[in-house]
Amino acid sequence: MGIIGWIVVGLVVGALAKLIMPGKDPGGIIVTILIGIVGAILGGFIGKAIFGGGLGGFFDLRTWLLGLVGSLILLGIWRLIAGRRARA
């Protein structure tokens, strides 16, 4: 996938992760894209380690599901880190 594909996947799975995990999140659309992109990469590493296969092509369902799982993990970590800074 090219850089535009990663940005599109990142935006979509980042937004879906925020919909699945409701609550107040620090950051705007840029943070959502970054969480989605890094989450998709994280999901690819997790998929490769557990299932022996990583991300597929842009239209592969595995790419989107692993990206969503990675984004959910990353969003949870982000909330823990940013939440502690806000309380301090």
PyRosetta script that sets phi, psi and omega in degrees:
from pyrosetta import init, pose_from_sequence

init()
pose = pose_from_sequence("MGIIGWIVVGLVVGALAKLIMPGKDPGGIIVTILIGIVGAILGGFIGKAIFGGGLGGFFDLRTWLLGLVGSLILLGIWRLIAGRRARA")
pose.set_psi(1, 146.2)
pose.set_omega(1, 176.6)
pose.set_phi(2, -85.2)
pose.set_psi(2, 178.0)
pose.set_omega(2, -177.6)
pose.set_phi(3, -62.8)
pose.set_psi(3, -36.5)
pose.set_omega(3, 178.6)
pose.set_phi(4, -65.8)
pose.set_psi(4, -39.9)
pose.set_omega(4, 177.5)
pose.set_phi(5, -61.9)
pose.set_psi(5, -42.9)
pose.set_omega(5, 178.0)
pose.set_phi(6, -63.0)
pose.set_psi(6, -39.3)
pose.set_omega(6, 179.4)
pose.set_phi(7, -65.7)
pose.set_psi(7, -42.5)
pose.set_omega(7, 179.8)
pose.set_phi(8, -65.5)
pose.set_psi(8, -47.2)
pose.set_omega(8, 178.1)
pose.set_phi(9, -61.0)
pose.set_psi(9, -43.0)
pose.set_omega(9, 179.9)
pose.set_phi(10, -61.2)
pose.set_psi(10, -43.0)
pose.set_omega(10, 179.0)
pose.set_phi(11, -63.5)
pose.set_psi(11, -46.1)
pose.set_omega(11, -176.5)
pose.set_phi(12, -68.3)
pose.set_psi(12, -49.9)
pose.set_omega(12, -177.3)
pose.set_phi(13, -72.2)
pose.set_psi(13, -29.6)
pose.set_omega(13, 174.5)
pose.set_phi(14, -65.1)
pose.set_psi(14, -42.9)
pose.set_omega(14, 178.1)
pose.set_phi(15, -66.9)
pose.set_psi(15, -40.1)
pose.set_omega(15, 177.4)
pose.set_phi(16, -64.8)
pose.set_psi(16, -38.0)
pose.set_omega(16, 178.2)
pose.set_phi(17, -63.3)
pose.set_psi(17, -39.6)
pose.set_omega(17, 178.0)
pose.set_phi(18, -69.0)
pose.set_psi(18, -31.3)
pose.set_omega(18, 176.3)
pose.set_phi(19, -71.3)
pose.set_psi(19, -38.4)
pose.set_omega(19, -178.6)
pose.set_phi(20, -72.1)
pose.set_psi(20, -37.6)
pose.set_omega(20, 179.3)
pose.set_phi(21, -106.7)
pose.set_psi(21, 82.0)
pose.set_omega(21, -176.7)
pose.set_phi(22, -67.9)
pose.set_psi(22, 156.4)
pose.set_omega(22, 179.4)
pose.set_phi(23, 142.3)
pose.set_psi(23, 175.4)
pose.set_omega(23, -178.8)
pose.set_phi(24, -83.5)
pose.set_psi(24, 124.4)
pose.set_omega(24, -179.3)
pose.set_phi(25, -118.2)
pose.set_psi(25, 137.0)
pose.set_omega(25, 173.3)
pose.set_phi(26, -75.1)
pose.set_psi(26, 144.0)
pose.set_omega(26, 178.0)
pose.set_phi(27, 103.6)
pose.set_psi(27, 160.6)
pose.set_omega(27, -179.0)
pose.set_phi(28, -114.3)
pose.set_psi(28, -143.0)
pose.set_omega(28, -174.9)
pose.set_phi(29, -67.4)
pose.set_psi(29, -34.8)
pose.set_omega(29, 179.5)
pose.set_phi(30, -65.6)
pose.set_psi(30, -43.4)
pose.set_omega(30, 178.1)
pose.set_phi(31, -65.0)
pose.set_psi(31, -37.3)
pose.set_omega(31, 177.7)
pose.set_phi(32, -61.9)
pose.set_psi(32, -44.7)
pose.set_omega(32, 179.1)
pose.set_phi(33, -63.7)
pose.set_psi(33, -45.4)
pose.set_omega(33, -178.9)
pose.set_phi(34, -64.4)
pose.set_psi(34, -42.3)
pose.set_omega(34, 176.6)
pose.set_phi(35, -61.5)
pose.set_psi(35, -40.7)
pose.set_omega(35, 179.4)
pose.set_phi(36, -66.7)
pose.set_psi(36, -44.1)
pose.set_omega(36, -179.4)
pose.set_phi(37, -65.6)
pose.set_psi(37, -50.5)
pose.set_omega(37, 179.6)
pose.set_phi(38, -65.9)
pose.set_psi(38, -36.1)
pose.set_omega(38, 177.1)
pose.set_phi(39, -65.1)
pose.set_psi(39, -37.3)
pose.set_omega(39, 176.7)
pose.set_phi(40, -65.4)
pose.set_psi(40, -40.0)
pose.set_omega(40, 177.5)
pose.set_phi(41, -65.6)
pose.set_psi(41, -44.0)
pose.set_omega(41, 177.1)
pose.set_phi(42, -60.1)
pose.set_psi(42, -43.4)
pose.set_omega(42, 177.6)
pose.set_phi(43, -62.6)
pose.set_psi(43, -36.2)
pose.set_omega(43, 176.5)
pose.set_phi(44, -64.2)
pose.set_psi(44, -42.4)
pose.set_omega(44, 177.1)
pose.set_phi(45, -64.6)
pose.set_psi(45, -41.9)
pose.set_omega(45, 178.7)
pose.set_phi(46, -63.5)
pose.set_psi(46, -44.9)
pose.set_omega(46, 179.2)
pose.set_phi(47, -62.1)
pose.set_psi(47, -39.8)
pose.set_omega(47, 179.5)
pose.set_phi(48, -68.0)
pose.set_psi(48, -38.6)
pose.set_omega(48, -178.8)
pose.set_phi(49, -71.5)
pose.set_psi(49, -40.4)
pose.set_omega(49, -175.2)
pose.set_phi(50, -86.1)
pose.set_psi(50, -48.7)
pose.set_omega(50, -172.7)
pose.set_phi(51, -100.8)
pose.set_psi(51, -7.5)
pose.set_omega(51, -178.7)
pose.set_phi(52, 80.9)
pose.set_psi(52, 4.4)
pose.set_omega(52, 178.2)
pose.set_phi(53, -138.5)
pose.set_psi(53, 144.0)
pose.set_omega(53, -178.2)
pose.set_phi(54, -102.0)
pose.set_psi(54, -141.7)
pose.set_omega(54, -179.1)
pose.set_phi(55, -76.2)
pose.set_psi(55, 144.5)
pose.set_omega(55, 176.3)
pose.set_phi(56, -97.1)
pose.set_psi(56, -146.8)
pose.set_omega(56, 177.8)
pose.set_phi(57, -80.8)
pose.set_psi(57, -179.5)
pose.set_omega(57, -177.1)
pose.set_phi(58, -60.0)
pose.set_psi(58, -40.5)
pose.set_omega(58, -176.3)
pose.set_phi(59, -93.3)
pose.set_psi(59, 10.7)
pose.set_omega(59, 178.8)
pose.set_phi(60, -82.7)
pose.set_psi(60, 128.3)
pose.set_omega(60, -179.1)
pose.set_phi(61, -60.8)
pose.set_psi(61, -34.1)
pose.set_omega(61, 178.7)
pose.set_phi(62, -59.8)
pose.set_psi(62, -38.7)
pose.set_omega(62, 178.4)
pose.set_phi(63, -60.1)
pose.set_psi(63, -46.5)
pose.set_omega(63, -177.1)
pose.set_phi(64, -70.2)
pose.set_psi(64, -40.8)
pose.set_omega(64, -179.9)
pose.set_phi(65, -68.4)
pose.set_psi(65, -44.9)
pose.set_omega(65, 177.8)
pose.set_phi(66, -65.7)
pose.set_psi(66, -36.8)
pose.set_omega(66, 175.9)
pose.set_phi(67, -63.9)
pose.set_psi(67, -39.2)
pose.set_omega(67, 178.5)
pose.set_phi(68, -67.3)
pose.set_psi(68, -43.5)
pose.set_omega(68, 178.8)
pose.set_phi(69, -62.3)
pose.set_psi(69, -45.5)
pose.set_omega(69, 178.2)
pose.set_phi(70, -62.9)
pose.set_psi(70, -38.6)
pose.set_omega(70, 178.6)
pose.set_phi(71, -67.2)
pose.set_psi(71, -38.4)
pose.set_omega(71, 177.0)
pose.set_phi(72, -64.1)
pose.set_psi(72, -42.0)
pose.set_omega(72, 177.6)
pose.set_phi(73, -62.9)
pose.set_psi(73, -47.4)
pose.set_omega(73, -178.4)
pose.set_phi(74, -65.9)
pose.set_psi(74, -38.2)
pose.set_omega(74, 178.0)
pose.set_phi(75, -64.5)
pose.set_psi(75, -39.6)
pose.set_omega(75, 176.4)
pose.set_phi(76, -62.4)
pose.set_psi(76, -43.0)
pose.set_omega(76, 177.3)
pose.set_phi(77, -64.8)
pose.set_psi(77, -42.5)
pose.set_omega(77, 179.6)
pose.set_phi(78, -60.4)
pose.set_psi(78, -42.1)
pose.set_omega(78, 178.8)
pose.set_phi(79, -65.0)
pose.set_psi(79, -38.5)
pose.set_omega(79, 177.9)
pose.set_phi(80, -63.9)
pose.set_psi(80, -46.1)
pose.set_omega(80, -178.1)
pose.set_phi(81, -68.9)
pose.set_psi(81, -49.7)
pose.set_omega(81, -177.8)
pose.set_phi(82, -69.3)
pose.set_psi(82, -31.9)
pose.set_omega(82, 178.7)
pose.set_phi(83, -67.7)
pose.set_psi(83, -37.1)
pose.set_omega(83, 177.8)
pose.set_phi(84, -68.7)
pose.set_psi(84, -37.5)
pose.set_omega(84, 178.6)
pose.set_phi(85, -67.6)
pose.set_psi(85, -36.1)
pose.set_omega(85, -178.5)
pose.set_phi(86, -69.2)
pose.set_psi(86, -34.1)
pose.set_omega(86, -179.9)
pose.set_phi(87, -77.4)
pose.set_psi(87, -25.3)
pose.set_omega(87, -176.4)
pose.set_phi(88, -76.8)
pose.dump_pdb("model.pdb")
